[in-house]
Amino acid sequence: MDTETKAWSKIKLNVDSMVTGDFAAASGLICMGAVLGKTNIFQLWVLISLQMVFYALNEAIVFKGLKAVDIGGSMTIHTFGAYFGLAATYFY
């Protein structure tokens, strides 16, 4: 293999990563409900883009760092989405 093909790698897509993405999207929708009516489409795009980064960090801290157990992830999703949305309304 030459160096050009080594630089590219495939994204592994499995059920676990799809469920995690679904949970992150649900958290984003909860956050958008908190700022509904105060933001335009560009602000929502920036907000959700930032939220996805912080959601991944939050999930790593809660599940891997603290080793907390949340069956179905509903407490993590709703709590993070709601508080991130409330923090966003504070700054808007």
MIGU-360362 format. One line per 3 residues: number of its first residue (from 1); for each residue z, y, x of C-alpha. Coordinates in Angstrom, 3 decimals, m for minus. Example, Ala and Ser with C-alpha at 12.3 -4.5 7.8 and 13.67 -1.06 7.14 Angstrom:
# MIGU-360362
1> 7.800/m4.500/12.300; 7.140/m1.060/13.670;
END
This chain:
# MIGU-360362
1> 0.000/0.000/0.000; m0.693/3.490/1.153; 1.849/6.307/0.952;
4> 0.226/7.877/m2.095; 0.848/4.878/m4.346; 4.379/4.358/m3.021;
7> 5.398/7.822/m4.210; 4.770/6.891/m7.857; 7.120/4.621/m9.699;
10> 7.211/3.365/m13.241; 9.784/4.489/m15.750; 11.679/1.478/m16.999;
13> 11.788/1.555/m20.764; 14.094/m0.844/m22.528; 16.182/m0.949/m25.679;
16> 19.263/0.557/m23.999; 17.391/3.614/m22.745; 15.740/4.105/m26.136;
19> 19.112/3.974/m27.928; 20.575/6.426/m25.429; 17.660/8.799/m26.047;
22> 18.172/8.444/m29.782; 21.849/9.349/m29.406; 20.963/12.375/m27.272;
25> 18.449/13.542/m29.882; 21.066/13.165/m32.631; 23.471/15.276/m30.606;
28> 20.758/17.916/m30.258; 20.183/17.962/m34.014; 23.901/18.449/m34.630;
31> 23.903/21.352/m32.173; 20.858/22.905/m33.864; 22.735/22.843/m37.161;
34> 25.436/25.022/m35.600; 23.008/27.717/m34.452; 20.645/27.530/m37.430;
37> 19.541/30.990/m38.530; 20.660/32.745/m35.346; 17.969/31.533/m32.970;
40> 14.215/31.488/m32.682; 12.107/28.510/m31.580; 12.091/29.437/m27.880;
43> 15.875/29.789/m27.811; 16.214/26.399/m29.507; 13.909/24.836/m26.936;
46> 15.974/26.237/m24.046; 19.220/25.248/m25.756; 18.186/21.647/m26.366;
49> 16.689/21.321/m22.883; 20.000/22.355/m21.356; 21.944/20.222/m23.780;
52> 20.130/17.046/m22.793; 21.235/17.531/m19.188; 24.837/18.158/m20.177;
55> 24.805/15.307/m22.703; 23.788/12.874/m19.966; 26.559/14.239/m17.752;
58> 29.078/13.989/m20.597; 28.024/10.422/m21.360; 28.409/9.426/m17.715;
61> 31.883/10.952/m17.547; 33.106/9.448/m20.821; 31.679/5.946/m20.544;
64> 31.538/5.338/m16.806; 34.208/7.655/m15.437; 36.892/7.387/m18.107;
67> 35.728/3.952/m19.285; 36.252/5.003/m22.900; 35.027/2.708/m25.655;
70> 33.182/4.276/m28.574; 31.629/1.708/m30.857; 28.222/3.026/m31.864;
73> 28.762/6.241/m29.900; 29.400/8.331/m33.008; 32.476/10.164/m31.728;
76> 30.774/11.102/m28.470; 27.583/12.233/m30.218; 29.210/14.313/m32.937;
79> 31.953/15.828/m30.797; 29.637/16.878/m27.992; 26.940/18.195/m30.341;
82> 29.403/20.192/m32.415; 31.255/21.757/m29.501; 28.061/22.515/m27.596;
85> 26.688/24.222/m30.710; 29.893/26.223/m31.180; 29.800/27.312/m27.548;
88> 26.160/28.345/m27.973; 26.972/30.472/m31.039; 29.697/32.193/m29.049;
91> 27.133/33.329/m26.463; 24.317/34.254/m28.897;
END
